[in-house]
Amino acid sequence: MATLFESTALRDVTFRNRIGVSPMCQYSSKDGFANSWHHVHLGSRAIGGAGLVMTEATAVEARGRISPGDLGVWKDAHVEELRKAATFIEEHGAVAGMQLAHAGRKASHAEPWNGGKPLLSAQDGGWAVVGPSAIPFQAGSGLVPQALEKSEIADIVKAFAEGAKRALDAGFRLVEIHAAHGYLLHQFLSPLSNHREDEYGGSFGSRVRFVLEVIAAVRKVWPDHLPLAMRVSSTDWVEGGWTLEDTVSLARFAKEAGVDLIDCSSGGNVPDAKIPAGPRYQVPFAEGVRQGAGVASAAVGMITEPEDAEDIVASGKADFVFLARAMLRDPYWPLHAAKKLEKKVDYTPRQYGRAL
């Protein structure tokens, strides 16, 4: 029996398998609105057999977008188009998930196909960026964040909660708090980017305060029967930065606060990190969190082969395997993996049955 294709549950939500589609920015929105691109992109992965399909990083504030093309959930008007995507995902057997995000100092950049350069003025389509401290992500970029006041931190905590309420209204059954990849919450966690001297900086307990406040605010509005996930960068890959040990400690606090799944990625907070990327290179993080914090974990990053995915969950290194680029290359990766692992599944779309 292929463990990868066993169903599993978080709270009252059952996933048909252990395969998730990671959030992947599409840079294809206008003013944060989902559109037909998102409906087809996300819907095709549900048809392809994934157990969980998550939106890209979905901004809880307009200034929290990475680029002008980012998806958003900062106003009620966004809900209608998001609901179309969630409804289709759920109709085709997958759980619809939304990643709630704020880019912080990494906001206000052009889309990758437009060069990805910092947008330094309103004339360029850019906006002022914020962070825990006035430290730019890239020295000399010209994009220096404004250090957030405590009242502004409270406003962003509220924005995450309001985003979660809109996700619920749109029909999503899982939300993930994005605290990874050098975006705002990760910026507060890491001593490399957080040089504050108030209760949100300095010691470990102070640096995790903002994240724990976001979790508490989201969990307060997110129903008890629905799962809450959090994506973390398990290490900065830089001496003196955030570490796996820090991640395990945070995961313990997060579990107590109502987080059900830790999505274990790494890096992204400084541009000069030396990351030893390769197949399965982040799996030890998921294993460390699962064992050290006693919370479910997801392994991500350069997992492409069905045999590897099966081994990760069958050996207890992680509860889920989340795929990104492999799913871009093949939206039907789960169906092809089931065939390769000789596991019969019953969610082949009937419209496609004669091809499979």
N, C-alpha and C positions, 0 to 999 in steps of 0.2 A: 504494500500500500504506500502510495506517495504522500508523505506528510504534507508536502507543499499544497496539495489539493484537498486536505481535510478542512472542514469548516471550523471556525473558531469564533468566540464571542468576546466582546468587551462590553461590560454592563449588559444592556438588553438588546444590543445590536449584534447580529450574527453575520459574519463574513463568509462567503461561499468558499474561499480559499485564503492562503496566506500571502497572496500577491497584491501589492499596491502600486498604483501609478503615482510617482513622486510629483510634487508641485514643480512645474516647469514654465518659466515666464514665456509668454507668447508675444508680448509687446505689440498687441494688435487691438487695443481698446482706444476709444475716444472718450475723454472725461470719465474714465473708469468703467464704462458700460461694457458688459458682455455683448457679443453679437454672434452672427452665424458661424464665424470661425471657431469661437469657443464651444458652441453647441456641437459642431461636427468633431472637433478635436477631442473633446472630452467624451462625447457619446460613442465615438468609434472605439475608444479603449474599453468602455463598458461592454459593447458588443463583442470585443475581442477576448473577454473572459476574465478580466481582472476582478479581484474581490473588493478593492477600494480604488476609487478614482478621485483624486484631489485636484482642485483648481490650482492655478499658479498662485504665487504670493499675491494676496488680495489686500490692497492698502486700506487701512482703517482711517487714514487721513489723506487728503490730496497731496500734502507735502511729504507723505510717507511713500510715495511712488518712487521706484528706481528710475523710471523713464516716463515721459508723457503718455506712452502707450500701455501702461500697466493697468491691470484689472483693479476695480475698487469696490468697496462696500461701505463707503463713508456717508452715503445718503440713501434715503428710502427709495428714491427713484431707481437705484441699481437693482432692486430686488426682482422686478418682473423678469428681466432677461436671465438673471441667475437662476430663477425658478425653472425656466425652460430647460436649462442644462441639468439641474438636479433631478427634475422629473424624468428626463430621458435616461439618465444614468440609473436611477432606481428602477424604472420600468424594465431595464435590461439586466437586472440581477446584481448590480454592483452597489456598494454603499457610496453615497455622494459625500465627499469631504471638502472642506474649505480651509485653506491656510490663511490665517490672519497675520498681517505683516505691516511693518513700518521700517523703511530703509534708513532712517536717521541720516548720518553723514554720507552715506552712499547713494543718496537720492539725487535727483536732478541731473541725469545723464541721458545722452542720446541713445536711441535704440542701437543694438549691435550693428545692424546693416547700415546705420547712419554714422558709424564710426565709434560709437560708445563714449564719446568725449564728454567732459563736464559741460553742462549748460550754465553759463555764468551770469546770465541776465534774462530778464523777462522777454527781451527782444529775441533771444535765442530759444525761447520756450521754457526757460528754467525758472527756478524759485530758490528762496533761501532755505538752507538745510540746517538741521539741528543734531545735537549729540549730547552725550554726558559732559564732554569737555570740548574746548575750542581747539581740537586736534584734527587736522585733515586726514583723510584716509591715505591720500597720495600727496606727499610733500611737493609743493610747487604747482599743484593743480589749479590753484586759485579758488578752490571750493572749500572754504573754511567754515565749519559748523558753528552755530551759536550754541553755547552751553545752555541747556534747558534750566529754567527756573523750576522750583518745586511745584508751583501752581500749574506749570505747563506739563510736568510729569503726571500730575493728577488728571489733567485733561486728556492725556494720551491713554492712561489707564481706562478712563471712561469711554474713550473711542474704541478700544479693544472690546469692551463689554457691549457697546452699541453695535459693533460689527457682528459680534456673535449672535445678538438678537435678530439682526437682519438675515444672517445665515440660516437661523432656525426658521424664520418666516419664509425663506426661499425653499425650504425643504431639505436642507443638508442635515445629515445625521451624525457627522463627526466634524469637529473643528480642531485645527492644529495651530498652536501659537508658535510663531516663527521667532526663535531665539538663537539663530545660527547665522553663519556665512557673513559675519561682519555687519549685520543690520542692527537696528537700534537696540534691541534687547541684549544681543550679544555684545554690543559696544559697552553697555553698562556692566556686563559680567566680567569682561577682560580688563586686567590692570594695564594692558597696553594702550587702551583707548579711554579708560575711565580714570581721570586724575582728580576727581572731586574730593572735597574735604568736608562734605556734609554727610548726612545719614545715608546717602546713596553712593558713597565712594569710600575707598580705603580698605577696610577689612572685607573678608569673604562675605560675612553676614550682611554688610552694608551694600556690597556690589550686587548681591542677589535680591535685594529688597524690591526693586522695581519689577523684576520678573515675577516674584511671588505675589506682588500686588495685582499684576495683570491676571495671573492664574486665579486668584481669589475673586476678582471682579467678573471674569468670564464664567467661572464655575457657578457664581451666584445667579446668573441669568440663563446658563445652559442647563437644561433639565437633567435631573439625577439619573434618568434611565439612558442618557446618551453619553458616549465616550468623548473624552477630551485628550488630545495628544499635544506633544510639544517637540519641535525639532531643535536640536542643539548641535553646536560644533563642539565635539568632544575634546578637541585640543586646538590650540592656535598654531601648533607646530613651530613655536618660537620660544626660546629660553625666556623665562619670566612671565609667560603668558598663561592663559587658561589651560588647564590640564584635565586628563581623564579622571584623576582623583577628585578634582573640583566638580566635574560632571556627575560623578557618582553621588557626591554629597548633595548637589542640587537636585538630583533625581529623587533622593530620599525625601527632601522637603516637598518636592512637586507631587510625589505620590500621596503624602499626607494631605496636601491641599486639593487633591481630587484629579490629578493627571493620571490617565490610565495607560498611556503608551509614550515611550521616549523614542523618537526618531533620530538615530545617531549618525550624524554627518561629522564634518570637521573643516577647519580652516576658514578663510575668507575675511579675516579681520585686519590683516596687514598684507601689503602687496608683495613683501619679500620673503614670505614663508617658503621653506623648502619642503614640499609635500611629496612623499614617496608613493605617488599614485600607481596603482596596479590592481589587477583582479583581486577582489575581496579585501582590499587593504584597510577598510574601515570596519570589517566584521568584528575584530577584537573589542571595539568600542561598544557595540551592541551587546556582546557577551559580557563585558565588564559591568555594564549598567544593569543587565538582567540579573546577574549573580550578586552584584554588590548592593543594589538598591531594592531587589525583589519586586521589580516592576516590569511589565511587558516592554519589549524593545523591538525596533525595526532596524535591519541592516540595510545599508544603502551604499552605492558607489562602485561602479565598474563590475557589477554582477550581471553577466550576460548569458551564461550557460545554464540550462535547466538543471544539470547535475550539481552545479555549485549551489544553486538556490535550494534544491532539495536537501543537500547536505547541511546547509546553514540552519534550516528549521528542524530537520530530523535529529540533528545532534544537540539541539537545545542552545545553540549560540544566539538565536533570536527567535521571536515569535512570528515576525513578518519579514518579507523581503520586499523592498520598494525599488522599483526600476524607473529610470528616467530615459536616457538616450536610447537604451534598447527598445523602449516602448515607442519612441519616435521612429525608429527604423522599422519596427514591426508592431503595429497596434494589436495584432493577434498573437503576440508572444505567448500568452497563457495557453491558448489552444494548441499551438505548436509544441509547447513544453509538455503538455499533457500527453500528446502523441509520442514524443520522444521518451517520456518516462513510463509509457505503456499504462497510462491511467485514463480510463474512460470517464468523461465528464458529460453532464446532461444539459449544458448551457450553450451548446453550439446554436447560433441563430438558425431558426428553422428556414429562414429565407436563403441561408447559405449551405444548408445540409447537403445538397447534391455535390458541392465542391469538396466536402470533407468526409 
